[in-house]
Amino acid sequence: RVFQHYGPATIEKIQEDPYSMTREVRGVGFKTADSLALGLGFGSNSSSRLRAGILHCLQEWQGNGHCAIPIPLLLEQASKLLEVDDNHVQKAFDLCLQEEEVQITGDLVQEKILASVEKQISMRVATLLYTERLNLKSHLNLNMEKLSSLQKAFPEIILSEEQHETLRRSVGNSLSVITGGPGVGKTTILKILTYLFVSSGCKVKLCAPTGKAARRMESVTRHSASTLHKLLQYKGSFDFAANEENPLEGDVFIVDEASMLDIWLFYALLKALPADATLILVGDVDQLPSVGPGHVLRDLIETELVPVSCLKQIFRQQKTSGIIAAAHSVNRGIWVEPEDSQDFYFIEADNPKRVQELLLKMLVERIPKRYGLHPVLDIQILAPMYRGDAGIDSLNRILQETLNPHEQDVQFGTRLFRAGDKVMQLENNYDKEVFNGDQGMIEAIDPSAQQMAVRFEDKVLVYTRSEIEELTLCYAASVHKVQGSEFSCVILVLMNSHFTMLKRNLVYTAITRGKSLVIVLGQKRALMKAVEDTTGQSRITLLKTRILDLIANLEG
């Protein structure tokens, strides 16, 4: 990878400054470069090392979703990592400032590029908020008479006043947010909004962060939808063909599962929007935030400047759902197990061995017999962590052995696969048009050719040896990996050993992935801990502050 980047100059480049690899070669981290540099005789107090260590600590925070870090905390963490005294770290930090690698705002510091992106987003959000919409309003002529005519198009739908107001707010503004928990009618609003805009002659673009979410949008609205990466024409290395110079074509852009938008993807979308576009973000702000840095949806809502529709009314057909009741109970932080539920159950299991026994019994006997669900195609096991006897890796091995026992193992690297295995795509592959989180089934493996054929819904794709690294078993998966997906049945494993990951929004997100049946399997104490724990749900960002400051300056 390093040689591919530098070519014939590789040795010279490494000898000159091994730490440059951390900035210039994707996948080379600080610890790798540091080990090499110290072996080559670079001093532990070298300026290049200290600056690389500081930037590494910043990037670690970004990896946890933050856009900024308190300055004293950064200096403390850098001192521990580099094992040098505070004075050396302070001097290196001052040099980072001088070289404009980082930027300070108040008592927070962030990478210069991230600060720049937040500022750019703020300006584009302000522009959307101040954009005149008279032409589009006139074109749509959305009044009560127009809304009443919806009854002919959707005779099965009776809109609440809350939903009527949401439609008016979404159509009447260049930027708006629709949020709410399960069962409150977000899908209905999405369907009707699409109909309203399309029937009024607007060019509508529907999109979502994941392939599954995009396909669900398409199914609900009967209007084409795509992933954001496909819409923006991703070229690799986070470069998109759609941008300011080559804007997207369209009048209205609706993004579903918007809680998954990180700062980079939201910026890429805003850059590519036409000047007179309408942008509507739909999502549940209480679900897990984006994997990447930022808390975009929450920051926009908390400005109290972006028009927000917060749907709260649970509809009659959903009020008897134990899944809906459990999800809202978790989100309120007061656990009340649904009574007489036919679709939600908590089953106690005090140790990993008991979890495994009950899990196999439910998958092989109980659920298929009672609900008619397929143990592989219809049921998704979720867990908070990969390690441990009740972790994802261990569960996948046991489930593979039980649910797909007869096929021969074929080893690729550290992974064992069999024909008939359920697998997940771990990263976006635009050549194959499969995306992070997409699930498929292995149809055949050719060990001699080191190839594998995998079926994803309506297509079969051949994976070469190097591409197989993009796949993993997914009888069991992490909650983060299934954001934007839904399953007929979800079984969530929660144990005290998952302690560090037991958070309210993780359990809430997991429960809302199930459509017909949700089972929480594990220790009651683990469930209660998760319901009560909201630590780590907030992220340090400056987007909200930047938007508020910019608008205040414009109005002042």
LUMLOKE-291002 format. One record per residue: x, y, z of N, C-alpha, C in turn; residue in three letters. Coordinates in steps of 0.02 Angstrom, whole numbers, plus 50000, padded with zeros to 5 digits. Layout:
BEGIN
XYZXYZXYZALA
...
END
This chain:
BEGIN
500414994050000500005000050000500435006350000ARG
500965006350041501425012050044501785012849977VAL
502025007049950502385007349886501925009549830PHE
501295007349832500805009549781500725017149782GLN
500775020049842500675027249848501295031249826HIS
501885029149850502495033049837502895030649776TYR
502785024349757503155021749699503905021149714GLY
504325022549664505055021849673505355026049729PRO
504985031349749505245035849801505085033349872ALA
504815027249878504575024749943505125024949997THR
505695021949982506235021450033506475028450053ILE
506585032650003506805039450017506305043250060GLU
505665042350044505135045850081505105043550154LYS
505155037050164505125034350232505735036450273ILE
506315036350242506925038450278506895045850296GLN
506585049850253506545057050266506065058550322GLU
505465055450321504965056750373504445051150373ASP
504545045950414504065040350416503355042650436PRO
503325048050475502665050250500502235053350445TYR
502545055050389502145057750333501655052650308SER
501805046150319501345040850296500665041350331MET
500665043650393500025044050430499565049250399THR
499855054250365499445059450333499285057850261ARG
499725054050229499685053450156499475046550131GLU
499555041350172499395034550149498825031750192VAL
498265030550160497685028050196497835021150226ARG
497655020350290497745013950323498385013350364GLY
498835018250358499455018050398499345022550459VAL
499335019550518499205023250579499835025650613GLY
499745029450666500315032350702500765026950731PHE
500475021850762500885016850796501345013150747LYS
501095011750687501505008450636502085012950616THR
501915019250601502435023950580502925025250636ALA
502685025650698503115027050756503615021450768ASP
503375015250763503825009550772504385009550719SER
504185011150657504675011350603505175017150614LEU
504915022950634505335028950642505835027950699ALA
505605025350755506065024350812506605019150794LEU
506405014250753506895009250730507415012250684GLY
507225017650648507685021050603508115026250638LEU
507985027050704508405031650742508105038550753GLY
507475039550735507155045950749507085046750825PHE
507205052750851507155054050922506435054350946GLY
506325052451009505645052551037505375059551043SER
505825064651044505605071551048505615075150981ASN
505685071450927505705074850861505045078250847SER
505095084050817504495088050802503995084150761SER
504235080550711503795076650667503405071450707SER
503745068150754503405063050795502875066150840ARG
503055071550873502585074650920501965077250885LEU
502055080450828501485082950790501035077250765ARG
501355071950741500965066150717500575063050774ALA
500875062850835500525060050892499925064250913GLY
500005070850911499445075250928498875074350878ILE
499035074150814498515073250763498185066350769LEU
498585061450789498305054650800497785054850855HIS
497925058350910497445058850965496805062350943CYS
496885067550902496295071050875495875066250833LEU
496215062350791495865057750746495525052050784GLN
495825050150841495505045150884494835047750909GLU
494815054050928494185057150950493685057350893TRP
493925059050833493475059050775493205051950763GLN
493615046950774493395040050766492845038250814GLY
492795041850870492255040850919491665045550907ASN
491685049150850491115053250831491165060650847GLY
491695062750882491755069750901492075073850845HIS
491905080250843492215084750795492745089250828CYS
492765089350894493235093550930493405090150997ALA
493935092651030494145089851094494385095651138ILE
494235095551203494515100651248495275100651245PRO
495575106551241496305107051233496695103451288ILE
496525104451353496905101051406496885093451398PRO
496305090851378496235083551370496665081051312LEU
496685084751257497115082851201497845082551222LEU
498075087751257498775087951279498935082251327LEU
498475080751371498565075351419498625068551383GLU
498175067451335498175061051299498795060451255GLN
499005065951225499605065851183500225064351225ALA
500265067251285500835065951330500885058551347SER
500305055451362500295048351379500505044051319LYS
500245045751261500415041851200501155042351183LEU
501415048451187502105049751164502625048351217LEU
502395048051281502845046851337503405052051340GLU
503205058351334503675063951340503365069051388VAL
503765073751411503485078551460503035083651427ASP
502635086951468502115091451444502395097251403ASP
502985099751421503275105451386503395103951312ASN
503645097951298503775095951229503115095551190HIS
502595092851222501945092151189501645099051176VAL
501715103651224501445110351215501785113951157GLN
502445113151152502815116351096502595113451029LYS
502495106851027502265103650965501565105850947ALA
501145106650998500455109050987500465116150958PHE
500895120350986500955127250960501185127150887ASP
501605122350870501845121750801501275119450755LEU
500855114950780500265112750742499815118750727CYS
499735123150776499345129250766499665133850714LEU
500315134550721500695138950676500655136350604GLN
500685129750596500665126650529499935125850505GLU
499455128250545498745127950528498495120850516GLU
498765116150556498505109350554497895108650599GLU
497855112850650497285112750696497035119850706VAL
496425120350733496125126950746495785126850814GLN
495855132350850495555133050916494925137350912ILE
494405134950946493795138950956493625138451030THR
493705143951066493605143851139494115139151171GLY
493865134351210494325129551242494355122951204ASP
494095122951142494085116851102494575117451043LEU
494835111751022495275111650964495025106250916VAL
495115107350851494925102450801495395103050741GLN
495405097750701495795098050640495545103750597GLU
496005107150563495835112950522495305111150469LYS
495385105350437494925103450384494215102450411ILE
494165099650472493505098550502493185105150521LEU
493575109750547493315116450564493055119850500ALA
493435119150446493235122150383492585119250357SER
492505112550363491895109250340491295111650381VAL
491375112150448490825114650490490625121750469GLU
491115125950454490965132850433490585132850367LYS
490815128650320490485128350255489765125850262GLN
489655120850304488985118350315488545123850344ILE
488815127550392488445133050424488205138150372SER
488655139950326488475144850275487935142150228MET
487985135850211487495132950165486825131950200ARG
486835130150264486205129650302485875136550307VAL
486275141650321486005148450325485705150550259ALA
486025148850204485765150550138485095147150126THR
485045140750145484405137150137483855140250180LEU
484035142150241483535145050286483275151750260LEU
483695155350223483505161950198483265161950126TYR
483245156050095483035155650025482285156950019THR
482105161249971481405162549958481105156449922GLU
480495154649941480175148749912479535150549875ARG
479445156749857478805158849828478615154949766LEU
479105153849721478955150349659478715143249672ASN
479065139749715478885132849729478215132449766LEU
478105137149813477465137249849476895138149801LYS
476985142849755476465144349706476355138349661SER
476905135149642476865129449597476475123749629HIS
476605122649694476265117149729475555118949749LEU
475455125349764474795127649786474525123049841ASN
474955121849890474765117049943474325120549995LEU
473675119249991473215121850040472785116150066ASN
472305117650107471895112350136471505108550083MET
471315112150030470945108749975471395103549942GLU
472035105449932472515100849902472625094749947LYS
472695096050012472785090550059472175086050062LEU
471585089050057470975085050059470935080250000SER
471215082349943471185078149883471625071949891SER
472055071949942472475066049953472055059849969LEU
471455060949996471035055450015470865050949955GLN
470835054149896470695050249835471305045949816LYS
471895048849824472505045149806472685039849858ALA
472535041349922472705036649976472095035650020PHE
471595031949996470975031150035471075027650101PRO
471625023750108471755020050169472065024350224GLU
472265030550206472625034850253472175040550279ILE
472135041150345471795046850375472325050750413ILE
472465056850389473005060850418472775064250482LEU
473225064350532473095068250593473265075550580SER
473055079850625473235086950618473985087850623GLU
474315083750664475035083950670475365082450603GLU
475095077650567475375075950501475225081250449GLN
474615084150452474455089750407474965095450416HIS
475105097050479475575102550493476275100850469GLU
476465094550476477125092250451477175093250376THR
476655091450340476655092350267476725099650249LEU
476345103950283476375111150268477075113850281ARG
477365111850337478035114350355478565111850306ARG
478505105650286479015102750241478985105850172SER
478385107250148478305110250082478465117650083VAL
478375120950139478445128150142479135130750158GLY
479635126250164480305128450182480825125050138ASN
481385128650128481925125750088482305120350125SER
482315120750191482645115650233482185114050291LEU
482045107650302481635105750359481825098750382SER
481625097050443481765090650474481115087450497VAL
481045080950485480485077050512480785071650556ILE
480595071550619480865066550665480305063550707THR
480465058050741479975054650782480155047350789GLY
479875044050839480015037050852479625032350808GLY
479625025850824479255021050784478505021650793PRO
478135020350739477405020250743477065026950742GLY
477435032450728477135039050729476985041850660VAL
477105037950608476885039950541477405043250497GLY
478055042250511478575045250467478535042350397LYS
478405035750393478355032550327477765035150288THR
477205036250321476615039150288476775046050261THR
477095050150300477285056850278477745056550218ILE
478225051950220478695051150165478325049450100LEU
477845044850106477455042750048477055048650019LYS
476725052350063476285057850040476685063750014ILE
477235065350049477665070850024477905069449953LEU
478135063349942478375061449875477815062349824THR
477215059949841476645060549796476485067949782TYR
476475072049834476315079149825476805082649778LEU
477445081549790477945084949749477925082349677PHE
477895075749669477905072849601477285074949562VAL
476695074649594476075076449560476035083849544SER
476455087849577476475095049562477005096749511SER
477325091649482477805092849428478515093849451GLY
478655092649515479335093449540479755087149526CYS
480395088249514480865082649505481125080849574LYS
480925074849598481075072749667481625067549667VAL
482115068549712482655063649722482605060949793LYS
482495054349799482475051049863483135047549875LEU
483395048049936484045044849950484105043250025CYS
484595039050040484715036950109485445034850115ALA
485715034750176486425032850184486575025550167PRO
486085021050172486215013950158485785011350101THR
486015005950071485645002950016484975000250038GLY
484944997150098484314994350122483794999750135LYS
484015005250165483565010850178483305013850113ALA
483745014350063483535017049998483025012449965ALA
483125005949969482655001249939481985001449976ARG
481995002550042481375003050079480995009350059ARG
481345014950050481035021150025480685019849959MET
481035016349915480765014849848480135010649853GLU
480145005749898479575001349907478965005149934SER
479085009649981478545013450013478245018649967VAL
478675022249931478445027949891478285026149818THR
478545020349796478505018249726478835023449680ARG
479355026449707479755031349670480485029349678HIS
480885030049627481575027749629481965031249685SER
482395027449718482815030049772483515027049766ALA
484005030349794484695027949790485065029449854SER
485655026549861486085028549917486345035649902THR
486545039049954486835045749946487475045349904LEU
487875040249916488495039649878488365038849804HIS
487845034949787487685034049716487405040449687LYS
486965043849724486685050249701487235055249687LEU
487725055549732488265060449726488825058149680LEU
488765052049654489245049249606489955048849637GLN
489985044449686490615043449723491165040849677TYR
491755043749683492325041849640492885038449679LYS
492815038049745493345035149787493705040549826GLY
494025038549882494385043149926493965049249945SER
493335047849957492835052849976492815058849928PHE
492855057249864492795062149811492155060649772ASP
491765065749757491135064849722491125068849658PHE
490825066049605490765069649542490275075349548ALA
489755074449589489265079849600489545084649653ALA
489575091149636489835096149682489605103049659ASN
489935108349684489715115149666489755116349590GLU
490285113849559490365114949486489915110349445GLU
489725104849474489305099949438488715097949483ASN
488245102649495487715101349543487225095949519PRO
486875093149567486355088149552485775091449516LEU
485405087449479484795089749448484205087649491GLU
483755092249506483175090549547482905096649583GLY
482275096249603481955101649640481925100149714ASP
481785093849730481675091849800482105085749816VAL
482465086049871482895080549893482665078449963PHE
482455072149969482225069450033482705063950055ILE
482985064850115483475060050142483155056350201VAL
483095049750195482845045750251483425043150293ASP
483275040850354483785038550402484335043850410GLU
484115050050417484585055650420485005055850484ALA
484805051950534485225051650595485905048550580SER
485965045050523486595041850504487065046450466MET
486855052550451487275057150414487845059750457LEU
488465058650435489025061750470489195068450437ASP
489675071950466489835078750444490085078850372ILE
490475073750353490765073550286490235072450232TRP
489785067650244489275066050194488765071650187LEU
488595074750244488115080350241488415086150202PHE
489055087450212489395092750175489405091250100TYR
489555084950083489565083050012488875084049980ALA
488345082450017487665083449991487515090749982LEU
487655094850032487505102050028487885105349970LEU
488515103249959488905106049905488585104649837LYS
488255098949831487995096849766487285098949753ALA
486955102049803486255104049794486205109849745LEU
485705109849701485575115649659485385121649702PRO
485475127649677485375133749716484665134449742ALA
484165132149705483475133049725483155126649751ASP
483555122049776483305115549797482945115849865ALA
482505111049875482195109849940482505103549969THR
482705103850033483015098150066482605096350127LEU
482385090050130481985087550186482355081550216ILE
482525082050281482875076650316482375072950361LEU
482345066350352481875062250390482275057250431VAL
482145056850496482515052050537482305052250609GLY
482525047350646482385046850718483005049150755ASP
482975055150783483565058150814483805054350876VAL
483375050050903483565046250964483925039750948ASP
483985037950885484355031950867485105033250872GLN
485495028050862486225028850861486425034050810LEU
486895038450828487125043450779487585040250727PRO
487835044350682488265041950628488885038450654SER
489155033950613489795030750630490355035850625VAL
490335040150575490825045450566490705051350613GLY
491145056350612491095061950659490485066250647PRO
490235069150701489675073850696489035070950725GLY
488555075450737487885073650761487415078250723HIS
487425077550657487125082450612486385083650626VAL
485995078250629485265079050637485105082550703LEU
485425080350757485295083450823485525090750823ARG
486105092250794486345099150793485865103650756ASP
485605101450700485135105450661484495106750701LEU
484245101550734483635102250774483745107050832ILE
484325106450865484445110450925484605117750911GLU
484715119550848484785126750832484135130450845THR
483575126750840482895129650845482775134850790GLU
483185134650738483085138950680482835134950620LEU
483055128750616482825124350561482115122050577VAL
481635122750531480955120450543480945112850556PRO
480675110950614480675103950635479965101650649VAL
479785095850622479155092550639479325086350680SER
479135086450743479265080850788478615076950797CYS
478555071350763477945067350766477935063350831LEU
477375063650866477325060250931476725055550937LYS
476205056750897475595052950903475685045850876GLN
475585040850920475625033850898474935031950871ILE
474915029150811474275027850779473955021450805PHE
473285021250798472885016050829473145009050815ARG
473315007750751473535000950732474204999150764GLN
474575004350788475235003050819475195002650895GLN
474625004850924474595005350997474614998551031LYS
474404993250995474414986651025475084983151014THR
475544986350980476194983250966476654983451027SER
476874977551048477354977351103478024980151083GLY
478204979451019478844982150995478834989751002ILE
478294992950979478245000250984478245002451057ILE
477864998951099477835000751170478525000051203ALA
478874994651188479534993551218480024998851195ALA
480005000551131480475005651104480365012351139ALA
479745014451145479605020851177479765020651252HIS
479675014851284479855014151354480605014951364SER
480995011751321481725012351324481925019651312VAL
481615022851264481815029651246481645034651302ASN
481135033151342480975037451399481425036051458ARG
481795030551457482245028951511481895025651570GLY
481285023351560480905020051613480665013351585ILE
480995007951603480825001551573480174998751601TRP
479694997751558479064994351575478964988951523VAL
479004982651545478924977251497478204977051472GLU
478094976851405477414976851378477014970851403PRO
476384972151423475954966851448475594963351390GLU
475514956851397475144952751348475384953951276ASP
476024955051269476304956451202476364950051162SER
476194950651098476274945051052476884945851007GLN
477234951651014477794952850968478424955251002ASP
478414955951069479014957851106479074953751169PHE
479684950951181479804946851240480494948151268TYR
480544948151335481194947951368481274941051398PHE
481834937651382481964930951407482614931051446ILE
482574929151508483164929351553483644923651538GLU
484294925351536484824920351529485424922951567ALA
485644919151618486134921851666486864921151644ASP
487004917051594487694916151573487724914751498ASN
488304915551467488364914651394488154907751370PRO
488304902551409488104895751388487354895251382LYS
486994898151431486264897951429485994902151371ARG
486324907751356486134911851298486184907651235VAL
486744904051227486844900051167486324894551162GLN
486164891251218485664885851218484984888451196GLU
484754893951228484104896751212484074899351141LEU
484614902451120484644905351053484544899851000LEU
484904894351008484844888850960484154885750961LEU
483874885051020483204882151026482684886550992LYS
482744893151002482274897850970482344897750894MET
482964897650870483094897950798482884891550762LEU
483024885850793482914879450759482194877050769VAL
481894878350828481244875450842480694880750851GLU
480754884750903480174888650926479934893750875ARG
480374898050851480154903550807479914900950739ILE
480284896350706480024893750643479344890350651PRO
479254886550706478624882950716478044887550732LYS
478154892550776477604896850797477464902550748ARG
477994905450719477904911350677478014910050603TYR
478264904150586478374902550516478954906450485GLY
479424908550526479994912550501480594908050489LEU
480974909650436481574905850419482134907950466HIS
482504903050495483014904750545483594908950519PRO
483714908750453484274912550425484014918750388VAL
483514917850345483284923350302482874928650340LEU
482504926550391482034931150424482254933550492ASP
482744930350522482934931850591483634934850593ILE
483724940350629484384943450637484564943750710GLN
485124940650727485394941150795485824947450800ILE
485734951250854486134957250865486474956850933LEU
487064959650938487424960051002487844966351002ALA
487984969051062488364975351065489114974751051PRO
489404968751063490134968051059490334961851018MET
490944962050992491194956350952491514950950996TYR
491854953051049492234948251090491794944951143ARG
492034939251170491694935851224491254930251199GLY
491054925851246490634920051228489934921951205ASP
489714927951224489064930451200489154936151151ALA
489764936551122489904941751073489764939351002GLY
489804943950956489614942750886490044937250854ILE
490704937450864491134932450832490984925350856ASP
490904924550921490764917950949490084915550927SER
489584919950928488904917950907488894915950834LEU
489274919550792489284917850721489574910850709ASN
490094909050747490384902350738489884896850758ARG
489544897950815489054893050839488464892650792ILE
488224898250768487634898350724487804895450656LEU
488404896650632488624893650568488624886050575GLN
488874883550631488924876350641488224873150647GLU
487754876850677487084874150687486634874850626THR
486654880750595486184882250541486454880350472LEU
487104879250467487394877450402487954872350412ASN
487784866350439488304861750463488614857150410PRO
488294856450353488494850950308489004852950255HIS
489084859450243489544861550191490264861650217GLU
490734860950172491444860850190491704867950202GLN
492114868750255492424875250269492934876950215ASP
492944883350196493484885950154493764892050189VAL
494414892050203494714897550241494994902850194GLN
494804909050209495074914950175495364919450230PHE
496024919750234496324923550289496154920250355GLY
495854924150400495654921450466494924919250467THR
494574919850411493854918450409493704911850375ARG
493214908250404492984902050375492294903150346LEU
492214901450282491564902150249491344895450222PHE
490674894850215490374888950184489844891150135ARG
489734887150083489164888450039488534888050082ALA
488084892850072487484893250113487534897950172GLY
488124900750185488214905450240487864912150226ASP
487634915250279487364922050276487954926850289LYS
488054931550242488624936050247488414943250240VAL
488844947750263488714954950258489294958450224MET
489124963350182489624967650150489864972750202GLN
490524973450210490794977750262490964984750239LEU
490984985850173491144992450147490794993450080GLU
490734999650059490405001049995490844998649938ASN
490544994949891490894992849830490474995249771ASN
490695000749742490285004049691490315000449624TYR
490854996749612490884992749550490364987249552ASP
490264984249610489774978849616489084981449635LYS
489044987849654488424990849678488134987149739GLU
488584985449786488384982949851488684987649903VAL
488334988349960488514993550006488584990950077PHE
488944994750117489074993150187488424991250222ASN
488384985050249487784982750283487324978450241GLY
487424978150175487024973750133487164966550151ASP
486624962450151486694955350169486564950850110GLN
486914945250107486824940550052486944933450076GLY
486884928650030486994921550044487524918949996MET
488004915150023488514912049981488194906349942ILE
488224906749876487934901449834488444896049818GLU
489074898049808489584893149791490274895949807ALA
490744891449822491444893349835491894889049792ILE
492364892149758492864888549718493544889449752ASP
493754884549793494384885349830494994886049784PRO
494994882449729495584882649685495664889449651SER
495094892449632495114899049600495104904649652ALA
495004902749717494964907749770494414912849754GLN
493834910249736493254914549720492634912049756GLN
492154916649761491534915249797490954918649760MET
490394915149751489794918049721489294919549777ALA
489064925749780488614927949833487984930849803VAL
487404928749827486764931449803486544937149848ARG
486434943049819486144948849854485474950249821PHE
484934948549854484254949649828484204947049756GLU
484214951449706484074949249637484704948449594ASP
485294948049625485904947349584486404942849619LYS
486804939449578487344935249604488004938449583VAL
488444939549633489084942849620489664938049636LEU
490184938349595490774934349606491304938549641VAL
491564936049697492074939449736492744935949726TYR
493254939849709493934937149704494244936849774THR
494844933949778495184933049842495244939649880ARG
495454944949847495544951349882494874954349903SER
494354953149864493694956049880493344952449936GLU
493524946049948493204942250001493314945350069ILE
493854949250076493984952850138493434957850154GLU
493024959650104492474964350115491864960950146GLU
491894954250155491324950450180491454947550250LEU
490924946750289490974943450353490334939550366THR
490364934450408489754930950429489284935750464LEU
488634934850454488174939450489487534935950513CYS
487604929750535487054926850573486934931450633TYR
487484933850662487464938950715487844945050690ALA
487614950950709487924957150685487874962450740ALA
488254967850731488214973450778487614977750761SER
487374981450811486804985950800486994991450751VAL
487614993950755487834999150710487794996950637HIS
487954990550625487974988050556487284987150525LYS
486754987050566486084986050537485664992350540VAL
485964997950556485595004250552485335005150481GLN
484715007250476484405008150410484105001750383GLY
484154996150420483874989750397483294987750443SER
482864983450417482324980550456482304973050444GLU
482074969350495482044962050491481384959650519PHE
481144954050494480514951250521480594949950596SER
481174947150615481294945650686481994947850705CYS
482054951050763482694953050792482764949850860VAL
483324946650873483484944150940484104947950964ILE
484024951951016484564956051043484844952751105LEU
485494951151103485834948051160486154953551202VAL
485974953751267486244958751313486504955251376LEU
487154956051389487464953051448487844958351486MET
487954957151551488344961751592489054962651564ASN
489304957451531489974957851502490024962851445SER
489454964951419489434970151366489434977151396HIS
489624977651460489534983651501489684990151465PHE
490264990651433490464997151404490014999351347THR
489644994651316489234996351258488484996751275MET
488314995751338487604995551357487345002751364LEU
487075005351310486825012251307486095012251283LYS
485735017351305485025017751288484905017951213ARG
485285022151177485145022851106485325016551067ASN
485795012451092485955006151059485375001251064LEU
485085000551124484524995951133483904998451096VAL
483795004951098483225008051063483285006650988TYR
483875007750960483985006550888483874999250871THR
484124994750913484054987550900483324985450900ALA
482944987750949482234985850953481844988250892ILE
482004994250869481634997050812481844994050745THR
482324989350745482494985750682482004980050669ARG
481614977850719481164972150712480474974250688GLY
480204970550639479544972250612478984968050645LYS
479094961550653478564957150676478694954150745SER
479334953350762479504950150826480184952650850LEU
480214954550914480844956550945480914952851011VAL
481494949651021481634946151084482294948951112ILE
482274951151174482894953051209483084947151253VAL
483674944451241483904938351274484524939951315LEU
484504938551380485094939851421484934941551492GLY
485334945951522485274947551592484864953951602GLN
484394953551649483954959351662484354965451683LYS
484874964151722485294969751746485614973351687ARG
485824969551636486134972551577485624976951540ALA
485014974551534484484978551501484354984951540LEU
484294984351606484154990251648484724995251644MET
485334992751644485914997251639485895001051574LYS
485734997651519485705000851454485155006151451ALA
484575004551478484005009251477484175015551515VAL
484545014951569484695020651612485295024751588GLU
485725021751546486365024851529486335028851465ASP
486395035451472486425039851413487115042851405THR
487595040651445488275043351439488565041351371THR
488945045851343489245044451279488795045751220GLY
488155047451234487695048851178487805055751149GLN
488055060351191488195067051165488885067151133SER
488965071351083489605072051048489805079351049ARG
490465080351052490715087251050490765089450978ILE
490345094050959490375097050892490295104550899THR
490445108150845490365115450845489875117650792LEU
489535112850760489085114650705488505118950728LEU
488185116950782487615120850808487835127950825LYS
488395128550861488655135150880488815139350819THR
489125136350769489305140050709488685142550671ARG
488165138350667487555140450633487235146350671ILE
487185145650737486875151050777487265157550772LEU
487925157050775488345163150771488275166450702ASP
488265162350651488225165150583487545168550572LEU
487005165350593486345168350585486285174750626ILE
486565174750687486555180750730486915186450696ALA
487495185050665487865190250629487485192850569ASN
487155188350533486765190350474486175194850494LEU
485875193150551485285196950573485475203250611GLU
486105203250636486335209050675486575214650631GLY
END
